[in-house]
Amino acid sequence: MNILVIGSGGREHALVWKLAQSPQATRIWCAPGNAGIAAERLAANGALVECAPISAEDLPALLAFAAAKAIDLTVVGPDNPLALGIVDLFQTHGRRIWGVNQKAAQFESSKVFSQNFMEKHGIPTAAAGTFDDPVAAKRFAAKLGGRCVVKADGLALGKGVLMCENQAEAERAVDEIMVGRAFGAAGARTVIQEYLAGMEVSLHALCDGHTAKLFPTSQDHKRALDGDLGLNTGGMGTYSPTPFLTDAELAEVSRQILEPFMHGCVAEGIDYRGILFPGVMLTKAGPKVLEFNSRFGDPETQVYLTRLENDLVELLEASVSGTLGNLELKWRPQTAVCVVLASGGYPGNYAKGKVITGLAAADALPDTKVFHAGTTLQDGQMVTNGGRVLGVTALGNDLLAAQSAAYAAVEKIHFEGAQFRRDIAAKALPPQA
């Protein structure tokens, strides 16, 4: 089977790495890919994965490439091409593709659409208002006492969410998003939500239009600095599973969130095939959805796919064909921890082209995999090429073992200005650990 993966980050490296293990995969391309992806080999024949220099948002070029290479299955990683309608385009031309269509992608591409859907279909979420007028937005924030979350409506690379503790902060956030347009056109409208207290977890479910298969829990660390301080990022590290939900509680979350979501989609004519990724806050009043994403989380993908025992090709094919009900998801019992190594200054301005050393030593450690996010080869050397550079991922028999293994690998990798959080998974460990 010829497979094309679209994207260039750690999520896509993890997808390629797992797809390459399938005996069904005989050639894999990634567009545009990265230096780590280009070093992966297929289990079936030892062939190297090939990177194609095509932007993930150049839909006509991707379609032409898929036709030229006789691609049997295209796998879409990032949110932008989904929101632009790549799935609809490929399907119109008879090409098999995994990911949500443009209508379904609205759950991520429009916070307003998502909020309205949740309220309409009884999915537990925060009290919220949607606004296209800054004055009205500030007035609503004042009703919440200024303690709120201000979200840009559109896609903003996971960064268009500002947490506010008081009215002054809320007004600054509204001005930054709606007036200053810090996130561009994504800030033309905002959603302002009540500030929910509790433990946040990331849930994922693979969907095929009528069936949703829930993954184990994971937890992302969105803030740049230890102790959940600093700016929001695309994710500084994850672990899976978390200890915050028992199996029975997870089943209840599925009943409260997944079932009304799928029923709502059917009622509104939304054919949801792909990944549903709700961020959920476990509040004293029960689980509440913070937001929906319509693709794999990054870096959640790294911890999920290192634990997944199934053939990923088989799962994605079932998602496309509507036969997920015939399959059972199988997971390794070990815990996985991923620590993101980022460029100095991220998520603000950062330099590129810093030489990376120690990758082979880190990858050689047992049950450890270094996923590349922002890397490239320059004059034969591996160098940084993005904000998040690497996702250092390790398995362990328990959370402490996995955490220790991941940080042992991190310590072997060096590049100028490297930054990472030192408290990934700490919320799930006793303080003395």
N, C-alpha and C positions, 0 to 999 in steps of 0.2 A: 504493500500500500504506500502510495506517495502522499506525504503529509506536509502541509504548509502551516507554520505557526506565525502569527502576526504579533509583533511587538519587540521590545528590546531590553526589558528590565529583568529584575530578579524573578518576577512571576513567570515570565516567558522562559527563562533559563530552567526553572523548575518544571514547567510543562514539557519542554523539549527533553529534559533529562528523564522524566517519567515515561513519556511517549516512546523514547528511544529504547526502553526496556521491553517493549511489546514485540512479540514474534511477528506481529502483523506489519510492523513498520520496516519497509525496505529502503526508503529514501525520505529524509526530512530536510526541509528548507525552513529558514526563519528570516522574516523580513521586518525590520532591517537586522535584527539580532545584535549580538555583542561578542567580544573576544572569547568569553567563557563558553558561550553557546557553540561557537565554531570549533571548540576542542572536544565536543561530545561525540561519542561513537555509538552506532546502533548495535544492539545485542544480536540481531538476526544475521548480520553480515560484516560487522566491523567498519562499515562505511562512516566517514565523518559527516556530521551535520553541516550543511552549507548555508551561509548567510547571503541574502540577496539585498543589495543596497536600495531598497524601496521603502519610502516612508509608510508608517502604519496608517496614515491618513490619505495616501494617494490611492483611492479606491479603484480608479480605472486601470492603473498600472498593476495593482495586485490582482485584479480580475484577469488581465492579459497574461500575467505570469502564471496564474493557476491553470489557465487554458494551455499555455505553451508547454508546461511541465506535466500535463495530465494529472493534476492533483486530485486525489480521491477524497481527501478530507482537509478542509481548512479550519484551523483552530484560532479563534480571536482572543487575544489576551487583554488589551487595554479598553478603557471605556469610550474614548473618542471615536474610533472607527465604528463601534456599535451604535453610538448616538448619530453618526453620519449616515447610517443605513447600509453598512457593508453586507449584512446578512441578507437583507431584502434584495440588494443588487446581485449578489451571487446566486440566490435562489431564482431570480428572474431569468438568469442565464443558465439554469440547470446545473449549477455547481453545488456540491454538498459542503455545508459549512456549519460549524458548531459555534453557538453564541446566540444572544437574544436579538430579535428583530428590532427595528427602530421604534415601534410602538412600545415594546416592552422595555427598551432602554430608557424610556422617560422616567422610570422609577429612580434612576440615578441622574439623568441629565436635567431633571427639573424637580427641585425640592418641593415646589408648590404642588406639582402633580402628585407627588408621593404623599405629601401631607393630606391633601384632599381625599386621596384614595383610602388612606388609613382611617380617616374620620368617617367616610362613607360606609366602609365595610367592617367597622367595629374592631379594628386592629388596635390594641393598646399602644398609645403613644403619648407624648407630652402635649399639654395644652399649648396651642400655637395660633399665630396669625400670619397672614401673607400680605405683603405690601409692595406697591410700586411707587409710593410717596414717602420720602424720608420723614416728613413731619408726622404722618400717621404712624409710621414705624416707631418713632421715638415715643409717641403717646402710648402705644401699646406696651413698650418696654417699661414705661413708668408705672403702668398698672401691675406689672410683675415686680415692682420695686427695684428695677434695674438689674436684678439678678436673673440673667437670661442667656440664651445662646442665639447669636445672630449668624444666619447662614445665607450665603449667596445662592440664588436659585439654581444657577447653571453649574457646569463642570469647572472645577478650579484645582485640579490635580491633588485633591484631598486636603487643600489648605484654606478653602473658603468658608471656614467655620471659626467664629471668634467667641470665646467664653468671656462673659462679663459678670462682674461681682456687684456693680452698682450702676446708677443711672448715668453718671459721667462716662464710664467705660462703654455703656450701651450706646450712648449718643456718638461717641468717637467711632465705635464699630459701624454704626449705620452710615456715618459720614464717609468712613474709609471705603465701605463696600458700594454704597449707592451714589455718593457724590464724587469721591475721589476715584472710584472705579479701580480699586486696587486689584481686582480680579477680572477686569475687563467687562465684556458684555454679560458675563455670568452674574454680575451684581445689579442688573437692571431691576430685578425684583429680589425681595428677601423673604425668608421665613424666620420669624422670631419665636423661639420655643422657651417654655419655662425651663429653668435649670433643674435637672433631675439629679438627685443624690443617690449613690449606690455604687455597685461594682459593674463595670462595663465589660461585656464579652462580645466576641465576634462569632456569629453563627454562619454556616454555609449550608446550602441545600442544592443538590443537583436536580433539575426539573426537566420534564419532557412534555409539558403542555397540560398534563393532568395529574401526574405523580410527582411528588417531591421527596427525595431521599436526604435526610438530615445527616450532616457530618457531626463528629464530636465537637466539643467546644474548643475555642482558642481565645487568646487575649492579645490584643495589639497594644503597643506603647506609642501613642501618637505624638506626645510632646518631645521636644528635642533633648531635654536635659533630665538628669536623674530626679526622682521625686515628682515626676509629672510637672516639671517646670519648663519654661521656655515656650517657643512658638510651636504651633501645630505643624506636623510634617506628614509625609505620606506613610509613615510608620518606621519606628526605630528598632523594632524587634517583636517577636511573638513567641508563644509556647502553646503546646497542645498535648493532652487535654488540660482543662482547668479544674480545680476542685470545687467550684462554686455552684455547680448544679449536679444533683444526683441523676441517675438514669430516669427515674420517675419524674423528676422536675423538668428534665429536658423533654420528655414526652409531653408534659403539660405545656411547655413553651411551644412545642410544635402544634399542639391543639389550638392554642390561643393566637398564634401568629401565622404559621404556615397554612393551616386549613382555611381560615378566612381569606388569606392572600390568594390561594389557588382558586377558591370559589369566586372571589371577586374578579380575578382575571377572566375566568370563563364567562361570568356575567357580562363583562365589558368587552368581550371579543378580543382579549389579549392572549395570544398564543405564546406562553412563556416557556421557552426551551433554552436552557443554559444554566448558569449559576445564579442563585439568589443569595445575596450576602447582606443580611440585616445586622446592623450594629444595635445591640440590645443592652439597656440599663436594667440591672436587677435592683428594683426599688423596694421599699417596704410595702408598697401597694401592689407588688408583683412586677413581672417583666414588662418593659415598655420599649418600643422600637424608637431609636434615635433617628435612623435613616436607613434607606435601602440602597444597596449597590447591585449592579447588574453584571458583575464579573467577579472573578476570583480576587480576593484581597491580596495585597502585596505589602508586607511579607508573609501573610498567613499561608499562601500557597506553599512556601518552603517547608513549613512544619506539617501541613496536611499531606503533601505528596511524599515526604520521607516516611510517613506512617502508613500510607495507603498500600494495601496488599493487592488490590484488583489491578487488572490490565486497564490502564487509562483509556486506551483506544476503544476497548469494548464498552466502557462506561459512556464515553462521549458519543459513540455510535448509537447506543441505546437512548441517549438523551435526544438525539436528532430524530430517531425513528419512532419515538414514543413507546419504547418497550422497557423502560426502566423498572417497571413493576416486576419483571422477571428476574431481576438481579438483586443481590444482597451486597452492600458495601462491607468490606472487611478491612480491619485496621490492626496494625501491630500494637501489642500491649505497651510498648515503650513510650516514654515521653520525648517530645522533640522541642528543642529550644533554638531559636534563630536570633542572632545578634547582628544588627546592621552596622557596618562600618561606613561612615559618611565623610564627605569632604568638609574641611574646615570652613565654617561660615554657613553651612546648610542649616535651615532651609532658606537663608538669605543668599547673598552673593558668595560665590566660591570659585576657586581657580581649578582649571583642568590640567591634564598632562603631567600629574605627579607620578613618579615611578613607584610601582607596587612590588614589594619583595615578600618572600615567605609563603607564597601561595602553595607551592608544592609541599612544603613542610606541614602546612595546615591540613591540606587535603589528604595527606598520608596518615593522619591520625585515625584510629578506628571509629567507625560509625559517625564519620564527619563528612560533610559536603559543603564546599564553598560555592554558593551561587553568585554569579556575576550580575550586577545591575547596571552600573555605569563604568564600563571598562572598554579600552580599545588597545590595539597593538600599534606602537609608534616606534619606528626604527628597530623593530625586533624586541621591544620591551613592552611589558604590560603597564599601562598607565591609566590614571583616573579619567573619566569622561562624563561625569554626572554628579549629582548631589548625593544620592545614595549609591555607594560604590559596590559593596559586597554584602551578601547575606550569609553569615557564617552559621551553619546549622549542624546540630549534633543530636544524636539519640542517646538516651540513657535509661536504665531500668527504673529510675524514679526521677522526679523533677530536679532534685539537687545534683544527681549524677549528670543529667543532661545539661544543666546550667554550667556545671564545672567543666564539662567537656567542650562546650561551645566557647567559653571564655579562654580555655587553654589554647584553642585554635586561634582565637582573636589575637592572643599575645604573640603569635608567630608571624603575624602579618603587619607590615609597616609601609606607610607612605606619609609624605609631609602633610601635616595638618589633620591627620586622621582623627575623627571623633566618634565616640560610641557611648551608649548608656551602659552603666555598670550595674543596673538594677533590673535587668530583664528577668521576669518571672518572680521577682522578690515578693510581690503581693500574695503569692500562693505559698510562700515559705515562712516558717516561724522566724521572728526577728533575730534570734541567736544564730540562725543558719547563715 
